């Protein structure tokens, strides 16, 4: 199939005024998507698994869709626009004032776990970019884990997910799911709920289509997720030099106060990991994004992503594998270890209905939060070493009995314990919860020296949480490992 591409000088100008309809193009090749990006089209979402691409077009230019694909549909207005009844707020999403009120209320209700919002600096128009610090009273070093949303101002679904995760952590700390206590006892979680406050405030009365910040010096703003320092401006496909394009990268790396503020904060904070939320596509992305190469820790990212998406079935991979190349992007900078120690940074693309499709539907917001909450939990615990990381043996350099691995980890309905023993023996296993209570015990028959597997069907009454498996034999040799159960 042939595709016709047109010069977008007129469309770019029109888009500033009325780029308010999402159009879904079917039967579009990856090469055609690259051409569309280079031509300056506002490519909102790519789903190659289901064979479509969504772009934003000015309403009076919708006939241009026929030049890009013979098969297309115009998506519901609320997917790409705040409807008139929500023009003073964000519908069932959290608007700027509701965000502030929520985080202040959380600090008041859970003062032992959550601090009140604190400004890390100001935006282009002088608004505070605030963060929330959350941890438990348990003392000791607690590595920081960093969560952000709304660096693109038209993507409120990610903000809803952060709010849901903060509520889950605080409400489950003193009961319910023991993973919440593990996360807050062993880390300090930082939330930046509105990373682009100017654009988000602007969106409330203006239809909701502002993606970039409000630095209109050269065009209609700068894409803050193309303004980070690593591989900034690497090419003109992963970011744009054109001020009218939605991926305009700015005049230089960190040219914008919003990215400068986060950079300085992260340099001081030195998180071990970061989750930077976007919408919409049902994806989980990780480095590298700037070029078609795999990161040194690609196997680790793949393993984590497989576990993180087991519940929601999100596509996962690098940006160039499942979306498109990006440069000057937050994840690549965080992972590059140029200004800060290496962070394991990932970007979920929440599977929302367009940018604003859940504005009148609380059930859809509940759905996306339920889909993303397990990703956040596993991400934190993976970075703290509780998921997919082998424990240290307790019996020396050459142990007589070793618990090598637990698979899958996290476990849902069953788990396989891979054991190495030096001699023939009966091996028993005991499962403990975080309070030390025995929740299950079982044993093998006599096993020969070497490697074997011990299987456990996880009872339905076992709640989600962190557990310890301990194996032992008749000679008193033992080993243990932590793992999690998902529900």
C-alpha positions as CSV (number, residue, x, y, z in Angstrom):
1,X,0.0,0.0,0.0
2,X,1.2,3.5,-0.8
3,X,0.9,6.4,1.6
4,X,0.8,10.1,0.7
5,X,2.5,12.5,3.0
6,X,1.8,16.2,2.9
7,X,3.7,19.2,4.2
8,X,2.4,20.2,7.6
9,X,3.2,23.9,7.8
10,X,-0.4,24.8,7.6
11,X,-1.5,21.9,9.8
12,X,1.1,22.7,12.5
13,X,-0.3,26.2,12.7
14,X,-3.8,24.9,12.9
15,X,-2.9,22.4,15.5
16,X,-2.1,25.1,18.0
17,X,-5.7,26.3,17.7
18,X,-7.8,23.1,17.4
19,X,-5.8,19.8,17.4
20,X,-8.6,18.1,19.2
21,X,-9.6,14.8,17.5
22,X,-7.8,11.5,17.7
23,X,-7.9,9.4,14.5
24,X,-7.1,5.7,14.4
25,X,-5.3,4.6,11.2
26,X,-5.3,0.9,10.4
27,X,-3.0,-1.1,8.1
28,X,0.0,1.3,8.6
29,X,3.6,0.0,8.5
30,X,6.3,0.8,10.9
31,X,8.1,2.7,8.2
32,X,5.1,4.8,7.5
33,X,4.9,5.7,11.2
34,X,8.5,6.9,11.1
35,X,7.6,9.1,8.1
36,X,4.6,10.5,9.9
37,X,6.8,11.5,12.9
38,X,9.4,13.1,10.7
39,X,6.6,15.0,8.8
40,X,5.5,16.4,12.2
41,X,2.3,14.5,12.8
42,X,1.2,14.3,16.4
43,X,1.5,10.5,16.8
44,X,-0.4,9.7,20.0
45,X,-0.2,5.9,20.2
46,X,1.1,2.9,18.2
47,X,-0.2,-0.6,18.7
48,X,1.4,-2.9,16.2
49,X,0.1,-6.0,18.0
50,X,-3.4,-4.9,17.0
51,X,-2.4,-3.1,13.8
52,X,-3.2,0.5,14.3
53,X,-1.7,4.0,14.9
54,X,-3.5,6.9,16.6
55,X,-2.7,10.5,15.5
56,X,-4.2,13.8,16.6
57,X,-5.5,16.0,13.8
58,X,-7.1,19.5,13.7
59,X,-10.9,18.9,13.5
60,X,-11.2,20.9,10.3
61,X,-8.4,18.8,8.8
62,X,-9.8,15.3,9.5
63,X,-10.0,14.6,5.8
64,X,-6.2,14.3,5.8
65,X,-6.6,10.9,7.5
66,X,-7.5,9.4,4.1
67,X,-4.1,10.4,2.7
68,X,-2.4,8.3,5.4
69,X,-4.6,5.2,5.3
70,X,-7.5,3.9,3.4
71,X,-8.9,2.4,6.6
72,X,-9.4,4.8,9.5
73,X,-11.9,5.9,12.1
74,X,-12.4,9.1,14.1
75,X,-12.3,8.2,17.8
76,X,-14.7,9.6,20.4
77,X,-14.3,13.3,21.2
78,X,-13.6,12.7,24.9
79,X,-10.6,10.5,24.1
80,X,-8.6,13.6,22.9
81,X,-10.5,16.5,24.6
82,X,-11.8,17.7,27.9
83,X,-15.5,18.0,27.3
84,X,-17.3,21.3,28.0
85,X,-18.8,20.0,31.3
86,X,-15.3,19.3,32.5
87,X,-13.6,22.5,31.3
88,X,-13.1,23.8,34.8
89,X,-11.6,20.6,36.0
90,X,-10.6,17.2,34.8
91,X,-13.8,15.2,35.2
92,X,-13.1,12.1,37.3
93,X,-9.3,12.6,36.9
94,X,-7.6,14.7,39.5
95,X,-7.3,18.4,38.4
96,X,-4.4,20.5,39.8
97,X,-6.3,21.7,42.9
98,X,-7.6,18.2,43.6
99,X,-4.1,16.8,43.4
100,X,-2.8,19.2,46.0
101,X,-5.7,18.5,48.3
102,X,-5.3,14.8,48.0
103,X,-1.6,14.8,48.9
104,X,-2.1,17.2,51.8
105,X,-5.0,15.0,53.1
106,X,-2.9,11.9,52.8
107,X,-0.1,13.5,54.9
108,X,-2.7,14.5,57.5
109,X,-4.3,11.0,57.7
110,X,-1.0,9.1,57.5
111,X,1.4,11.5,59.1
112,X,3.7,8.7,60.2
113,X,4.1,7.5,56.6
114,X,3.6,10.5,54.2
115,X,5.0,14.0,54.3
116,X,3.2,17.0,53.1
117,X,4.1,18.2,49.5
118,X,7.3,20.1,49.2
119,X,8.5,22.2,46.3
120,X,11.6,21.2,44.4
121,X,11.5,24.3,42.3
122,X,9.4,26.3,39.9
123,X,8.1,25.8,36.4
124,X,8.4,28.1,33.4
125,X,5.4,30.2,34.6
126,X,6.5,30.1,38.2
127,X,4.4,27.3,39.6
128,X,5.7,24.9,42.2
129,X,6.8,21.4,41.1
130,X,6.3,19.5,44.3
131,X,7.2,16.1,45.6
132,X,5.9,13.8,48.3
133,X,8.2,11.7,50.5
134,X,6.7,8.5,51.8
135,X,8.4,5.9,54.2
136,X,7.8,4.2,57.5
137,X,9.3,5.1,60.9
138,X,11.6,2.1,60.7
139,X,15.1,3.5,60.8
140,X,18.1,2.7,58.7
141,X,19.2,3.4,55.1
142,X,16.3,3.3,52.7
143,X,17.1,3.7,49.0
144,X,14.9,6.1,47.2
145,X,12.5,5.0,44.5
146,X,11.0,7.7,42.3
147,X,7.6,8.0,40.6
148,X,6.4,10.7,38.3
149,X,3.5,11.5,36.1
150,X,2.1,14.3,33.9
151,X,5.4,15.4,32.3
152,X,3.1,15.4,29.3
153,X,0.2,17.6,30.4
154,X,-2.5,15.7,28.6
155,X,-1.9,12.4,30.2
156,X,-3.8,12.3,33.5
157,X,-4.3,8.6,33.6
158,X,-0.8,8.1,35.0
159,X,-1.5,10.6,37.7
160,X,-4.5,8.6,38.8
161,X,-2.3,5.5,39.0
162,X,0.2,7.3,41.3
163,X,-2.6,8.4,43.6
164,X,-3.9,4.9,43.7
165,X,-0.5,3.5,44.6
166,X,0.1,6.0,47.3
167,X,-3.3,5.1,48.8
168,X,-2.5,1.4,48.6
169,X,0.9,1.8,50.4
170,X,-0.5,3.8,53.2
171,X,-3.8,1.9,53.8
172,X,-2.0,-1.5,53.7
173,X,1.0,-0.7,55.8
174,X,-0.6,-1.7,59.1
175,X,-2.4,-4.7,57.8
176,X,-3.8,-6.2,54.6
177,X,-0.9,-6.7,52.2
178,X,2.5,-7.2,53.8
179,X,4.2,-6.0,50.7
180,X,3.3,-2.4,51.5
181,X,5.1,-2.7,54.9
182,X,8.1,-4.3,53.1
183,X,8.3,-1.4,50.6
184,X,8.0,1.4,53.1
185,X,10.2,-0.3,55.7
186,X,13.0,-0.8,53.2
187,X,12.8,2.2,50.9
188,X,11.7,5.8,50.6
189,X,9.2,6.4,47.9
190,X,9.0,9.8,46.2
191,X,6.1,10.9,44.1
192,X,6.1,13.8,41.6
193,X,2.5,13.8,40.6
194,X,2.5,16.9,38.3
195,X,5.8,17.3,36.5
196,X,4.4,19.8,34.0
197,X,2.1,22.0,36.1
198,X,1.8,24.9,33.6
199,X,0.6,22.6,30.8
200,X,-1.8,20.8,33.1
201,X,-3.3,24.1,34.5
202,X,-3.6,25.4,30.9
203,X,-5.5,22.2,29.8
204,X,-8.3,22.7,32.3
205,X,-10.1,25.6,30.5
206,X,-8.6,25.0,27.0
207,X,-9.7,21.6,25.9
208,X,-6.9,19.4,27.3
209,X,-4.6,19.0,24.3
210,X,-1.5,20.7,25.6
211,X,1.3,18.1,25.8
212,X,4.3,20.3,26.1
213,X,5.3,23.0,28.6
214,X,4.2,26.7,28.3
215,X,7.5,28.1,26.9
216,X,6.0,29.7,23.8
217,X,9.2,31.6,23.0
218,X,9.7,29.8,19.7
219,X,6.5,27.8,19.2
220,X,3.9,26.3,21.4
221,X,6.1,24.8,24.1
222,X,8.9,22.2,24.6
223,X,8.4,18.5,24.9
224,X,9.9,18.0,28.4
225,X,10.4,14.3,27.7
226,X,12.8,15.2,24.8
227,X,14.7,17.8,26.8
228,X,16.9,15.5,29.0
229,X,20.6,15.5,28.6
230,X,21.6,12.0,27.5
231,X,21.6,11.7,23.7
232,X,19.7,15.0,23.4
233,X,19.1,15.8,19.7
234,X,20.7,12.5,18.7
235,X,18.6,12.6,15.5
236,X,15.4,14.3,14.2
237,X,13.2,11.2,14.4
238,X,13.5,10.6,18.1
239,X,12.9,14.3,18.8
240,X,12.2,17.3,16.6
241,X,14.1,20.6,16.0
242,X,10.8,22.2,14.8
243,X,9.2,24.3,17.5
244,X,5.7,23.5,16.1
245,X,6.1,19.7,16.5
246,X,4.8,17.9,19.6
247,X,8.3,16.3,20.1
248,X,10.2,19.7,19.9
249,X,13.2,19.1,22.1
250,X,14.0,22.8,23.0
251,X,17.1,24.9,22.2
252,X,19.5,22.7,24.3
253,X,19.6,19.9,26.8
254,X,17.9,20.9,30.0
255,X,16.9,24.2,28.5
256,X,13.6,24.1,30.5
257,X,13.2,24.9,34.2
258,X,11.0,21.8,34.6
259,X,13.7,19.4,33.6
260,X,16.4,21.5,35.3
261,X,14.5,21.2,38.6
262,X,14.1,17.5,38.4
263,X,17.8,17.0,37.4
264,X,19.1,18.9,40.4
265,X,16.7,17.0,42.7
266,X,17.7,13.6,41.3
267,X,21.4,14.5,41.6
268,X,20.9,15.1,45.3
269,X,18.5,12.2,45.8
270,X,20.3,9.4,43.9
271,X,17.4,7.0,43.5
272,X,18.0,3.4,42.7
273,X,14.9,3.3,40.4
274,X,12.3,5.4,38.7
275,X,8.9,4.8,37.1
276,X,7.8,7.7,34.8
277,X,4.1,7.3,33.9
278,X,2.6,8.2,30.6
279,X,-0.6,7.3,28.6
280,X,-2.0,5.7,26.6
281,X,-1.1,2.4,25.0
282,X,-0.9,-0.5,27.4
283,X,2.9,-0.7,27.3
284,X,5.9,-1.0,29.6
285,X,9.1,0.6,28.2
286,X,12.7,0.6,29.3
287,X,16.1,1.7,27.9
288,X,17.5,2.3,25.4
289,X,15.1,4.5,23.4
290,X,17.5,6.6,21.4
291,X,18.9,3.9,19.1
292,X,18.1,0.3,18.1
293,X,20.4,-1.2,20.7
294,X,19.8,-3.2,23.9
295,X,20.9,-1.9,27.3
296,X,23.6,-3.9,29.3
297,X,20.8,-4.9,31.7
298,X,18.3,-5.8,29.1
299,X,17.9,-9.4,30.4
300,X,17.1,-7.9,33.8
301,X,14.5,-5.5,32.3
302,X,12.9,-8.3,30.3
303,X,12.6,-10.5,33.4
304,X,11.1,-7.7,35.5
305,X,8.8,-6.7,32.7
306,X,7.5,-10.2,32.2
307,X,6.6,-10.4,35.9
308,X,5.2,-6.8,36.0
309,X,2.9,-7.4,33.0
310,X,1.7,-10.9,33.9
311,X,-1.6,-9.5,35.2
312,X,-2.4,-6.7,32.7
313,X,-0.8,-8.2,29.6
314,X,0.9,-4.9,28.6
315,X,3.3,-5.1,25.7
316,X,6.9,-4.6,26.9
317,X,10.2,-3.8,25.3
318,X,12.4,-0.8,24.4
319,X,10.7,2.2,22.8
320,X,12.2,1.3,19.4
321,X,10.9,-2.3,19.6
322,X,7.3,-1.5,20.3
323,X,6.7,2.2,19.9
324,X,9.2,4.5,18.2
325,X,12.7,5.9,18.8
326,X,13.0,8.7,21.4
327,X,16.0,10.8,22.3
328,X,16.6,13.3,25.1
329,X,14.2,11.1,27.1
330,X,14.0,10.7,30.9
331,X,14.5,6.9,31.1
332,X,17.7,7.0,29.0
333,X,19.1,9.8,31.0
334,X,18.4,8.1,34.3
335,X,19.8,4.8,33.2
336,X,22.9,6.4,31.5
337,X,24.7,7.2,34.8
338,X,26.0,10.5,33.3
339,X,24.8,12.9,36.0
340,X,23.6,10.4,38.7
341,X,24.3,6.8,39.6
342,X,22.5,4.4,37.3
343,X,18.8,4.1,37.9
344,X,16.6,1.3,36.7
345,X,14.1,3.5,34.9
346,X,10.9,2.3,33.2
347,X,7.9,4.0,31.6
348,X,4.5,2.5,31.8
349,X,2.0,3.7,29.1
350,X,-1.3,3.3,30.9
351,X,-4.0,1.6,28.8
352,X,-6.4,4.5,29.2
353,X,-9.0,5.3,26.6
354,X,-7.1,8.0,24.8
355,X,-5.8,11.0,26.8
356,X,-9.1,11.9,28.5
357,X,-11.4,9.0,27.8
358,X,-12.1,8.2,31.4
359,X,-13.1,11.7,32.4
360,X,-16.8,10.7,32.9
361,X,-16.2,7.1,33.9
362,X,-15.0,6.1,37.3
363,X,-15.0,2.4,36.4
364,X,-12.4,3.0,33.7
365,X,-10.2,4.9,36.1
366,X,-10.6,2.0,38.6
367,X,-9.7,-0.4,35.9
368,X,-6.4,1.3,34.9
369,X,-5.4,1.6,38.6
370,X,-6.1,-2.1,39.2
371,X,-4.0,-2.9,36.1
372,X,-1.0,-0.8,37.1
373,X,-0.9,-1.4,40.9
374,X,0.8,-4.8,40.5
375,X,3.4,-3.3,38.2
376,X,4.3,-0.7,40.9
377,X,4.5,-3.2,43.7
378,X,6.7,-5.7,41.7
379,X,8.9,-2.8,40.5
380,X,9.6,-1.6,44.0
381,X,10.2,-5.1,45.4
382,X,12.4,-6.1,42.5
383,X,14.6,-3.1,43.1
384,X,14.8,-4.0,46.8
385,X,15.8,-7.5,46.0
386,X,12.6,-9.3,47.0
387,X,11.5,-10.5,43.6
388,X,13.5,-12.6,41.2
389,X,16.8,-12.1,43.1
390,X,18.5,-15.2,44.6
391,X,19.2,-15.1,48.4
392,X,22.6,-15.7,49.9
393,X,23.2,-19.2,51.2
394,X,23.4,-19.5,55.0
395,X,25.9,-22.5,55.1
396,X,29.1,-21.2,53.7
397,X,30.9,-21.2,50.4
398,X,30.2,-24.8,49.5
399,X,26.8,-25.4,51.1
400,X,25.5,-28.9,51.6
401,X,21.9,-27.7,50.7
402,X,21.0,-24.8,48.6
403,X,17.7,-23.2,47.6
404,X,18.8,-22.0,44.1
405,X,15.6,-20.3,42.9
406,X,11.9,-20.0,43.3
407,X,9.9,-19.8,40.1
408,X,7.7,-18.0,39.2
409,X,8.5,-15.2,41.5
410,X,6.0,-13.6,42.2
411,X,4.0,-16.8,42.5
412,X,0.2,-16.9,41.9
413,X,-1.1,-20.4,42.0
414,X,2.1,-22.6,42.4
415,X,5.8,-22.3,42.9
416,X,8.8,-24.5,42.1
417,X,11.7,-24.6,44.5
418,X,15.0,-25.6,42.8
419,X,17.2,-27.3,45.3
420,X,20.8,-28.6,45.2
421,X,21.9,-31.1,47.8
422,X,25.3,-32.8,48.2
423,X,24.0,-36.1,49.4
424,X,20.9,-38.3,49.4
425,X,18.4,-36.9,52.0
426,X,14.8,-36.0,52.8
427,X,14.3,-32.2,52.3
428,X,11.5,-30.3,54.0
429,X,10.3,-26.8,53.2
430,X,8.6,-24.3,55.5
431,X,6.9,-21.1,54.4
432,X,6.8,-18.2,56.9
433,X,5.0,-14.8,56.7
434,X,6.7,-11.6,57.7
435,X,5.8,-12.0,61.3
436,X,7.5,-15.4,61.4
437,X,4.3,-17.4,61.5
438,X,4.4,-20.8,59.7
439,X,1.8,-20.7,56.9
440,X,2.8,-24.0,55.1
441,X,5.2,-26.9,55.4
442,X,5.9,-29.9,53.2
443,X,8.7,-32.2,52.2
444,X,10.1,-34.4,49.5
445,X,10.9,-38.1,49.6
446,X,14.5,-39.1,49.7
447,X,16.3,-37.2,47.0
448,X,19.7,-38.1,45.6
449,X,22.6,-35.7,45.6
450,X,22.4,-33.1,42.8
451,X,19.6,-30.7,41.7
452,X,15.9,-31.4,42.1
453,X,12.6,-29.5,42.3
454,X,10.2,-29.2,45.1
455,X,6.6,-28.0,44.1
456,X,4.1,-26.1,46.2
457,X,0.5,-25.4,45.2
458,X,-0.2,-22.0,46.8
459,X,-3.5,-22.3,48.8
460,X,-6.2,-19.8,47.8
461,X,-6.4,-18.6,51.4
462,X,-2.8,-17.4,51.4
463,X,-3.0,-13.6,51.0
464,X,-0.7,-11.6,48.8
465,X,2.5,-10.6,50.4
466,X,6.1,-11.3,51.1
467,X,7.1,-14.7,52.4
468,X,10.3,-16.6,53.3
469,X,10.9,-20.2,52.1
470,X,13.2,-22.2,54.3
471,X,14.5,-25.7,53.3
472,X,16.3,-28.1,55.6
473,X,17.5,-31.7,55.7
474,X,18.0,-34.4,58.3
475,X,21.7,-33.4,58.8
476,X,20.7,-29.8,59.8
477,X,21.7,-28.1,56.6
478,X,19.4,-25.3,55.6
479,X,18.9,-22.3,53.3
480,X,16.2,-19.7,52.7
481,X,15.0,-17.2,50.2
482,X,12.3,-14.5,50.1
483,X,9.6,-14.5,47.5
484,X,6.2,-12.9,46.9
485,X,2.7,-14.1,46.3
486,X,0.4,-12.2,44.0
487,X,-3.4,-12.1,44.1
